[in-house]
Amino acid sequence: MPDYLDDLRLAHVLADAADAATMDRFKALDLKVETKPDMTPVSEADRAAEELVRGQLQRARPRDAILGEEYGVEGTGPRRWVIDPIDGTKNYVRGVPVWATLIALMEAGEGGYQPVVGVVSAPALGRRWWAAKGHGAFTGRSLQKATRLHVSQVSKLADASFAYSSLSGWEEQGRLDGFLDLTRAVWRTRAYGDFWPYMMVAEGSVDLCAEPELSLWDMAANAIIVTEAGGTFTGLDGLPGPHSGNAAASNGLLHDELLGYLNQRL
């Protein structure tokens, strides 16, 4: 089995470059922000960071394909890099420090492309998380200064902390009643949003999280980090991996109950 460590090192180099670009424009008074056709915002920093990462990948891995939020798919083949230049753009443009660059490498296999490397870098928080298939998940300042991640061992829903992004998406999908029932069943809820709940599941500080509508670039890096930390990452349909258009992540012990609540009353 490939060890993917060279790819992981490259992903860190890419994240370093993206961090420099995004932090340079964070809280800039002249930051240009536009609205995309799907009515979500995109800033000049999103585009600049993705262009930077793409340029480095084209030099370092010219045979690999690239999928990014802002510029789509480029290339073909069994290996595909998946990039979200700024996950949490709405936070970014308002000066909220909860945003990150998400970089994943996916490889073709049974059931389609699956993530084998993931890096989530949140420079405004001073945090970074990463994983490579078969090597575990870590957080720290660098590959040399890292702490291994492990999900929690909380086994009762009444003791669990549940994180989410917002209420509106659950209501739009007709899942709000089940979602609210879940919030009543757990010990604690917090709407941290975006990438952060998945990283907290991997760290063991949160036990459950879910989002009703996502794209592949929102999930690929998160998925490998959660699973390499010993957790479970599926769609709301229970299918493993980041391909369902939504996500549920947990420490594994509570996953069936999580899905049960979010799929009830449909």
C-alpha positions, 0 to 999 in steps of 0.5 A, a space after each residue: 500500500 502506498 504510504 502517501 507521506 510525500 503527498 502529505 508533505 506536499 499538502 503542508 507546503 500547499 497549505 503554507 502558501 495558501 495561509 500566507 495568501 489568505 492571511 494577507 487579505 484577512 480583514 483588509 478594508 479593500 477586500 473585493 467580494 462577489 456573489 456567485 450564481 448559487 448566492 454564496 460569496 466569493 472573495 478575491 482571496 478565495 480565488 488567489 489561494 486556489 490559483 496559488 495551490 493549483 499552480 504549485 500542484 501543476 508543477 509538483 504533480 503534473 499528472 494528477 487531476 485537480 478539483 477546486 471550488 472556484 475553478 472546477 475540474 482540471 485533468 483526469 486520472 486515478 489521483 485527484 486533489 480537491 481544494 476548498 481555498 477558504 471554507 467559511 468565506 462568510 466568516 472570512 469576509 466579516 473578520 471572524 477567524 473561523 475559516 480554513 483552507 481544505 486540501 485533500 488527495 483522493 485516489 480511485 478505488 472501489 466505490 469511486 474516489 476516496 480521500 487518502 490525504 487531508 490537511 485542514 489549515 486555519 491560520 487565523 486560529 493558529 491551528 492545523 490538522 492532517 491525516 494520511 491513510 494508514 498513518 493516523 490523524 494529527 494536529 500541531 504546528 508542523 509535521 515534526 511538532 504534532 499531537 496524534 488525534 483520537 475521537 472520544 469514548 462517549 457512548 451515551 447520547 445524554 453525555 454527548 456534545 453535538 455540533 452543527 452549522 445552522 438550522 435553515 438547511 435542516 428545515 429546508 430538507 424536512 429534517 428539522 423535527 428530527 434535528 431538534 429531537 437530537 438537540 434535546 437528547 444530547 448533553 450539549 449543542 453548539 453551532 461552531 460551523 464549517 470545518 471546525 466541528 469535524 476537527 473537534 470530533 477528531 480531537 475528541 472534544 465534540 462527539 457528533 456533528 452533521 450538515 445537511 448540504 455540502 460539496 465534495 471540497 467541503 468534506 474530503 479533507 475532513 473525512 480522512 482526518 475523522 476516520 484516521 482519528 478513529 471516528 466515522 464519517 458518512 452521508 446522512 444516508 449512512 454511506 461511508 465517505 464524502 460523496 453523499 452531498 451531506 455529512 454526519 461524523 461521530 466517534 463511531 459509538 453514537 453514529 447509528 443514533 445520530 443517523 436515526 434522529 436525522 432521518 426520522 419523520 422524513 
